[in-house]
Amino acid sequence: MTDPWFAIRLAWRDTWASWRRLTLLVAAVMAGVAALVAINSFTDNLRHSVAEQAEALLGADLVFSARAELDTNVVVTALVDSISRAGGRDVIVARSVSLAAMAYLPRHGTARLIQLRSVDTGWPFHGEIVTSPAGVWPRLQEGQAIVDPSLLTSLDAAVGDTITVGEGRFPVVGTVVTVPGEVGLQSAFGARVYIATSRLPSTGLLGFGARAEHEIALRLPATLGAQPIADANRPALREARVRVRTVADDRDTLTNALTRLGRYLGLVALVALLLGGLGTASAVHVLIKQRMQAIAVLRCLGATSRQILLAYLLQALCLGFVGAVLGAAIGVGMQQAMPTLFRDLVPVDVQLFVSLPAIGLGIALGCWTALIFAVLPLLAIRDVPPLATLRPSAGRNASRRDPARIGALLAVMASVVALAAIQVGSLRQGAWFALGGGVALLVLWLTALLTIVVARRVSPRRAPYLVRQGLANLHRPANQTVTVVLSLGFGAFLLTTLFTAQANLLREFRIGGEGPQANMVFIDVQPDQIPILDDALRAEGIAPISTTPIVNMRLLEVDGVTVSKILVEGGGASSPDGEASDSSTERGGLWAFRREYRSTYREALGPSERVVAGAWFDGTDTATGQTAAAPAPISVEQDLAKELGVGLGSRLTWDIQGLTLHTVVRSLRSVNWARFEPNFFVIFTGAALGRAPQTSVTLASIPDAGARGRVQRQLAERAANVTSVDLGELQQALEMVIARVVSAIRFMAIFSLVTGVIVLVGAIATSRWQRIREGTLLRTLGATRGQVLTILSVEYVALGLAAALVATGLATVAGWSLARWVFQTGFVLPWAPMLALAGGLVSLTLVVGLWSSLDVLRRPPLAVLRND
């Protein structure tokens, strides 16, 4: 045959003849593309929204921030004066302070933890704050407060009531609805309260030991560029331990973060597409087996194997395109629901629009996946000789070293790496993703083969005949074992891994265990306020679990090199608390040199610490560190030591409220930061810090909620600066935040399970005729419909068990790896929930299998035998 259109006509005719079977192929590709398009489109929406709302997110053109008072910082004041002179009256300056505090409602005697922020007139310069009732924001300058609605609910208060914050009293004139740049979940750790900066001194909260964030925001005229000013003065500001931010800085940082989030969520969605590829390969494999006679006839009529191969490749490509287009349309619809899913997780008002690049990429990836996964099974067409028309068993055996098959397999592997690299934007990370997915699929495939071998060789002789017949279906011709275990097992593996990681992460934040467990923390307790706290606790019959002194300090020198020199000469990385620096140094991120340390002194290790290098204090150390010749010993957390580039014997010099302290690193510690107890980067001896100005943090266990409220009320009245944190409420807030983040990832993982179900239906549908013949023969021999149903049930329960067991095993390994290497926590397997998930997977396999096999029971035996 030399007709150039032969392959196209053959593909068209065969598609119409087999459209019912090929519908599942389209559906498999469609589900994966829908997830990809939804995520990538939403990520584009986020980037666009950040670009448009960047000014509103920052609220100003230029912002200076630090943990210390900025009006006394010579570098900042000189720079602000210089900018004001250059811009004249067009330069507007606003000051802001943020800190944690307690809000107290005298009318009811209730107190709650809040996030207090003071603002000046005119702030924010860009963006709009929405309040209820509208237009009350300017009334802050009259000495009133605007609060988060959740605070009124928790205090049983209403607009018009007066709350006490520290020593200041503020009438509540309204509630805040939206504030540009703030994430809704921030209020989970303390309701927001806004007051005027001019009224902040009346609270008395900025005394010794206060941990506040100070900001100076500037609005600049068009003649002054914020970015050139920031870039020119960044080294001097860095030396002064002051951060500077511009609209461009915030836009780039947030855009990069949201893009990475979208890409990693897209990887989970990509798994659904790859599962669709496996479904494509399975469907094409069965289709070619059913078309062997037709292919042999075409060979007799002169068609070449290349023409037939091209026809079926065109068919796979076209079907992939149809599935990709339908998936893109569904993805655009899903995109409309994404803002609700990510509500309170992103700091922008997401503006939805159709992203053509995301749609184009999704369609291209869907077509390529359908094509590349169809190649390997289609190569079997070359093995069909014309003689197969007369002798179906005729054909040459495929060589294991067939270059075409090896090339197709390598192409599939390279495609998986390329697809992942395109999605995540990194070839290396794409390769790691492909390797991890490949290992999981290999384990699933080996499990499926093992299931077949065990079913063939280990037959329970004493089991009823129907059970043995059902287990025999696992290894008979046209069995579904490999396809079902691969498809459902991989989707279940992802979901179970996410659940296991979430359970272990939340476990670290739960209050419980042996011995007295603290559920209240009292922070910034002044030395003269310790008796007040003790009296309040004793009145409730409570004794403090522990009281830990805290001393504020800054790092001056590291092994003889001044921190100022390091900050000026080095670059920076991003800090754990989100502080942005500029490049990297040999010593690590600049956050470790710039930050203010809150350290303690004690003679024993805490329960969440262990020494990993060196030796702990032996009780004989009396060095005070007043001279460089006799430095005081300290213990440094191991990760901080890496950031600072120090080790055992390194010498660190500290500034403690103007006094210089010389120290030497005696030991390195590992710390479990997730535990609810005071943990510190640096620990000193009592001889070195015992006489330093200090505050303290006290832990207590107060089981009764009423008693907790009474203690908080007494402290609000007698020691207003003390912040009391209810760990039970904090735990609930952490669980809510983690659950919201995990729910977004799980939403994408569900698509993998949905695709797995589609592939499962396809696997059952492709072996449908084989099952109908077997059921007919059994019914002809006297089997009832109930007995045939029992045989099928045994088969699908066995398949579901195999998929569930391997998914649980893989999820256990993956969950342990995440706990060990990512979260760095202990690992406990949540047996009960995982068994429930495994039972759900078995039930799902059984229901889908029986639903797809109804024809086995409905077809009359005579009709089937006549077709044979």
Number of C-alpha atoms within 10 A of each C-alpha: 11 9 8 9 10 16 20 17 12 17 21 16 12 14 19 10 11 11 14 11 16 21 14 24 28 28 25 33 36 30 29 33 35 31 34 35 33 30 28 26 28 29 26 23 21 25 23 17 19 26 18 14 22 27 23 21 23 25 24 26 23 24 22 20 21 21 18 17 14 19 15 9 15 10 16 20 14 12 14 18 11 12 16 17 12 15 17 12 10 14 16 18 20 19 22 20 23 18 16 25 27 25 28 26 21 16 12 11 15 20 27 22 21 25 20 22 21 21 23 21 18 13 22 22 20 18 18 13 17 16 19 17 13 12 11 18 24 13 16 24 17 13 17 23 26 24 24 21 20 15 22 18 10 12 18 12 18 15 17 13 14 19 24 19 25 25 17 17 20 20 17 23 21 23 26 20 14 16 19 21 19 16 15 14 19 15 19 17 19 23 22 22 25 21 26 23 20 17 19 22 13 14 18 14 22 17 11 12 20 20 18 18 17 21 24 23 26 24 23 23 16 9 9 15 13 21 16 11 15 19 12 10 14 19 19 15 20 22 19 18 23 23 20 25 21 25 21 17 17 18 21 16 12 20 21 13 13 17 20 15 15 21 23 17 24 25 24 23 29 27 28 33 31 26 29 33 29 24 33 31 25 22 24 25 20 16 17 18 14 12 14 19 20 14 25 22 19 19 21 15 11 11 19 17 20 12 21 22 20 19 21 25 22 18 24 30 20 19 25 30 23 19 28 35 24 19 29 28 18 18 27 23 15 17 25 16 12 18 18 10 15 14 16 17 18 18 20 22 16 20 15 18 14 17 17 12 13 22 25 15 19 29 27 16 26 34 24 20 28 32 25 22 25 27 25 20 20 21 18 18 20 16 15 22 22 22 16 19 19 11 11 14 10 14 14 10 9 12 8 8 8 10 10 12 19 13 12 19 16 12 16 20 16 14 18 24 21 18 22 26 21 16 24 22 16 12 16 13 15 21 19 14 19 22 15 13 16 14 13 21 17 13 17 28 19 16 20 24 17 14 20 22 13 14 20 15 10 10 14 12 8 8 10 9 13 17 19 18 18 21 28 19 23 26 18 13 9 18 20 25 26 22 25 28 30 28 29 31 29 28 25 27 27 24 22 27 23 20 21 26 25 19 19 21 21 17 18 19 19 18 14 12 7 5 6 10 17 22 22 24 21 19 22 21 26 20 13 10 18 17 11 16 22 14 16 21 22 13 13 15 10 16 16 17 13 13 16 18 23 24 19 20 19 19 21 20 19 19 13 11 13 15 20 20 11 19 23 15 11 19 18 22 17 16 17 10 8 9 16 20 21 15 13 14 18 12 17 22 27 28 23 19 26 25 18 18 19 20 19 24 21 16 14 12 13 12 11 16 16 15 17 13 16 15 14 19 18 8 10 7 14 14 18 20 21 15 13 15 10 14 21 28 26 23 27 24 21 21 14 18 22 15 18 20 16 19 18 17 14 15 22 25 24 19 16 18 12 9 10 18 22 24 28 22 23 20 22 26 25 16 20 17 16 17 15 20 20 18 21 18 19 20 22 22 22 19 17 22 23 16 8 15 16 20 23 20 21 23 23 20 18 22 13 9 9 11 17 20 17 18 20 31 24 19 23 28 15 15 20 24 27 25 23 26 22 19 18 15 16 18 19 16 18 18 19 15 18 14 16 18 15 15 17 15 19 20 16 25 28 19 24 33 24 19 29 29 21 25 29 25 20 27 26 24 21 24 17 18 16 16 21 21 18 15 26 24 15 16 17 14 9 10 13 14 15 10 17 20 19 16 21 25 21 21 26 28 22 21 28 26 20 24 31 28 21 25 28 25 16 23 26 22 12 21 24 23 15 20 20 13 9 10 16 16 18 13 21 15 15 14 11 9 14 19 14 11 18 23 16 15 23 22 16 17 27 21 15 16 24 18 12 17 21 13 15 23 19 11 14 14 18 11 10 15 12 7 7 7
